[in-house]
Each structure stands twice: as structure tokens, then as C-alpha cells.
Amino acid sequence: MRVKALIALLTVVASTALSATSRSAAKGGEARTAREMQALKADPLRLRNFLRAMPKGGDLHNHLSGAVYAESYLQWAADDGDCI
């Protein structure tokens, strides 16, 4: 069970590092998108096409079927007497 706790810890560390990287990349993308949208405001047809091409809720949402819930990792660690 200690292996499962170690896997949980490594997963948290890796996701934290990836999250920080993707946040900084997203800010650059958001700024670029805002500039493009600002430039298109004077042209309703191009603005409409621009907005239609943007991702919608379904494009941003997915399910990792079979993924392990964080609560399971915590329970395994607790069962082993590990502290997280």
C-alpha cells in the first residue's frame, strides 16, 4: 500500500507543476485572443465567424473513464497509516 501512497504523492506533484505551466501558457493565449477579438469588433461577419470557431462547453469537458478518484488514493494512504 505504500506504493499507492507514493503514486498519489507523485501524481499531486506532477499535476501541480503542469498546472502552473498551463496557466502561464493560457494567459498568453488569452491575451492573443483578446487582441484578435478587439480587432474584429468593427467587422460583424468576421467577429461572428471568430466566435463560432471558439470551443464550447462540450469541447472543454471530458471524462477520464476508469480514472481513480483522489479520495481513493487518500483512503489507501490512510489505510497504510501514512499521513498526507
Backbone as CSV, one residue per row, in Angstrom:
resi,resn,N_x,N_y,N_z,CA_x,CA_y,CA_z,C_x,C_y,C_z
1,MET,0.810,-1.196,0.000,0.000,0.000,0.000,0.855,1.263,0.000
2,ARG,2.077,1.215,0.462,2.942,2.396,0.463,3.243,2.849,-0.969
3,VAL,3.251,1.895,-1.885,3.474,2.242,-3.291,2.320,3.109,-3.785
4,LYS,1.104,2.782,-3.391,-0.055,3.578,-3.810,0.026,4.995,-3.253
5,ALA,0.479,5.115,-2.007,0.621,6.453,-1.416,1.690,7.246,-2.158
6,LEU,2.772,6.580,-2.539,3.836,7.251,-3.296,3.318,7.687,-4.664
7,ILE,2.552,6.838,-5.311,1.963,7.188,-6.610,1.052,8.399,-6.451
8,ALA,0.264,8.424,-5.382,-0.627,9.564,-5.140,0.174,10.843,-4.962
9,LEU,1.238,10.771,-4.194,2.079,11.945,-3.968,2.715,12.428,-5.265
10,LEU,3.248,11.517,-6.060,3.863,11.888,-7.332,2.835,12.486,-8.290
11,THR,1.618,11.962,-8.255,0.554,12.489,-9.102,0.235,13.932,-8.735
12,VAL,0.162,14.206,-7.437,-0.123,15.569,-6.978,0.996,16.515,-7.383
13,VAL,2.241,16.094,-7.187,3.386,16.942,-7.539,3.409,17.219,-9.042
14,ALA,3.203,16.200,-9.852,3.229,16.370,-11.306,2.089,17.263,-11.773
15,SER,0.892,17.076,-11.224,-0.239,17.888,-11.663,-0.065,19.343,-11.258
16,THR,0.564,19.587,-10.115,0.825,20.964,-9.684,1.791,21.650,-10.642
17,ALA,2.839,20.958,-11.044,3.809,21.530,-11.978,3.171,21.786,-13.337
18,LEU,2.381,20.849,-13.829,1.719,21.023,-15.121,0.699,22.145,-15.071
19,SER,0.014,22.269,-13.959,-0.990,23.314,-13.810,-0.349,24.700,-13.897
20,ALA,0.787,24.881,-13.242,1.479,26.177,-13.287,1.928,26.498,-14.707
21,THR,2.428,25.503,-15.427,2.874,25.707,-16.805,1.701,26.063,-17.708
22,SER,0.598,25.342,-17.574,-0.541,25.597,-18.448,-1.211,26.932,-18.122
23,ARG,-1.157,27.372,-16.849,-1.714,28.683,-16.509,-0.956,29.798,-17.211
24,SER,0.380,29.727,-17.239,1.147,30.787,-17.896,0.940,30.745,-19.408
25,ALA,0.814,29.562,-19.983,0.558,29.449,-21.418,-0.839,29.974,-21.753
26,ALA,-1.805,29.706,-20.873,-3.171,30.163,-21.100,-3.242,31.679,-21.094
27,LYS,-2.484,32.320,-20.209,-2.520,33.782,-20.154,-2.042,34.383,-21.462
28,GLY,-0.995,33.809,-22.072,-0.520,34.292,-23.370,-1.574,34.095,-24.448
29,GLY,-2.239,32.949,-24.413,-3.294,32.664,-25.373,-4.501,33.557,-25.179
30,GLU,-4.838,33.840,-23.924,-5.970,34.724,-23.642,-5.701,36.130,-24.161
31,ALA,-4.490,36.609,-23.952,-4.142,37.957,-24.417,-4.197,38.032,-25.943
32,ARG,-3.684,37.001,-26.591,-3.691,36.961,-28.063,-5.126,36.920,-28.587
33,THR,-5.964,36.116,-27.939,-7.364,36.013,-28.342,-8.093,37.338,-28.126
34,ALA,-7.822,37.988,-26.995,-8.461,39.281,-26.714,-8.069,40.325,-27.757
35,ARG,-6.798,40.338,-28.145,-6.346,41.291,-29.173,-7.048,41.015,-30.502
36,GLU,-7.150,39.752,-30.860,-7.802,39.414,-32.127,-9.284,39.785,-32.103
37,MET,-9.941,39.505,-30.983,-11.355,39.840,-30.879,-11.554,41.359,-30.949
38,GLN,-10.695,42.101,-30.298,-10.766,43.561,-30.331,-10.633,44.070,-31.767
39,ALA,-9.728,43.469,-32.513,-9.501,43.891,-33.901,-10.701,43.571,-34.791
40,LEU,-11.451,42.536,-34.444,-12.585,42.110,-35.267,-13.898,42.801,-34.913
41,LYS,-13.935,43.572,-33.853,-15.196,44.199,-33.421,-15.830,45.083,-34.490
42,ALA,-15.030,45.658,-35.347,-15.567,46.536,-36.391,-16.154,45.763,-37.572
43,ASP,-15.912,44.469,-37.633,-16.380,43.645,-38.751,-17.297,42.533,-38.217
44,PRO,-18.606,42.766,-38.156,-19.537,41.811,-37.542,-19.463,40.395,-38.128
45,LEU,-19.296,40.274,-39.423,-19.246,38.950,-40.038,-18.008,38.174,-39.584
46,ARG,-16.856,38.819,-39.631,-15.616,38.144,-39.181,-15.664,37.867,-37.678
47,LEU,-16.247,38.777,-36.897,-16.380,38.569,-35.451,-17.267,37.358,-35.178
48,ARG,-18.373,37.240,-35.911,-19.266,36.092,-35.745,-18.545,34.787,-36.055
49,ASN,-17.801,34.754,-37.142,-17.050,33.548,-37.504,-16.002,33.211,-36.454
50,PHE,-15.359,34.242,-35.935,-14.350,34.058,-34.889,-14.981,33.423,-33.645
51,LEU,-16.119,33.951,-33.221,-16.788,33.436,-32.025,-17.361,32.038,-32.238
52,ARG,-17.852,31.774,-33.431,-18.380,30.426,-33.710,-17.293,29.368,-33.674
53,ALA,-16.067,29.744,-34.002,-14.962,28.781,-34.018,-14.401,28.505,-32.624
54,MET,-14.793,29.313,-31.639,-14.268,29.118,-30.282,-14.847,27.849,-29.663
55,PRO,-14.077,27.203,-28.784,-14.584,25.984,-28.141,-15.786,26.286,-27.262
56,LYS,-16.703,25.349,-27.214,-17.883,25.462,-26.370,-17.729,24.505,-25.193
57,GLY,-18.680,24.489,-24.301,-18.598,23.666,-23.095,-18.258,22.214,-23.355
58,GLY,-18.866,21.602,-24.349,-18.607,20.198,-24.644,-17.174,19.953,-25.105
59,ASP,-16.580,20.955,-25.734,-15.205,20.817,-26.203,-14.208,20.907,-25.051
60,LEU,-14.611,21.554,-23.969,-13.716,21.767,-22.846,-13.878,20.718,-21.752
61,HIS,-14.921,19.908,-21.846,-15.253,18.962,-20.781,-15.025,17.533,-21.267
62,ASN,-14.365,16.731,-20.450,-14.223,15.326,-20.804,-14.229,14.474,-19.549
63,HIS,-14.428,13.192,-19.738,-14.417,12.236,-18.634,-13.259,11.272,-18.846
64,LEU,-12.514,11.061,-17.800,-11.441,10.074,-17.866,-12.016,8.768,-17.335
65,SER,-12.682,8.072,-18.188,-13.365,6.870,-17.738,-12.337,5.885,-17.185
66,GLY,-12.658,5.390,-16.039,-11.752,4.460,-15.376,-10.711,5.149,-14.521
67,ALA,-10.716,6.477,-14.457,-9.732,7.198,-13.650,-10.002,6.956,-12.165
68,VAL,-8.946,7.004,-11.383,-9.060,6.791,-9.943,-9.336,8.128,-9.270
69,TYR,-10.310,8.147,-8.386,-10.630,9.356,-7.644,-9.534,9.650,-6.622
70,ALA,-9.281,10.916,-6.380,-8.278,11.321,-5.387,-8.617,10.740,-4.014
71,GLU,-9.908,10.642,-3.724,-10.325,10.097,-2.435,-9.836,8.665,-2.242
72,SER,-9.746,7.924,-3.334,-9.253,6.543,-3.234,-7.796,6.526,-2.811
73,TYR,-6.987,7.417,-3.406,-5.577,7.496,-3.014,-5.449,7.868,-1.534
74,LEU,-6.260,8.817,-1.108,-6.208,9.234,0.290,-6.621,8.102,1.222
75,GLN,-7.636,7.346,0.821,-8.087,6.229,1.652,-7.009,5.154,1.735
76,TRP,-6.356,4.852,0.617,-5.279,3.859,0.623,-4.142,4.317,1.532
77,ALA,-3.807,5.579,1.475,-2.747,6.112,2.331,-3.170,6.019,3.807
78,ALA,-4.408,6.371,4.111,-4.907,6.300,5.475,-4.898,4.855,5.980
79,ASP,-5.285,3.923,5.102,-5.294,2.506,5.468,-3.890,2.025,5.817
80,ASP,-2.877,2.620,5.169,-1.484,2.249,5.444,-0.905,3.004,6.644
81,GLY,-1.687,3.940,7.157,-1.196,4.732,8.284,-0.286,5.868,7.824
82,ASP,-0.292,6.181,6.535,0.529,7.275,6.027,-0.220,8.583,6.239
83,CYS,0.533,9.653,6.332,-0.058,10.971,6.507,0.209,11.801,5.271
84,ILE,-0.820,12.415,4.714,-0.658,13.264,3.542,-1.016,14.676,3.943
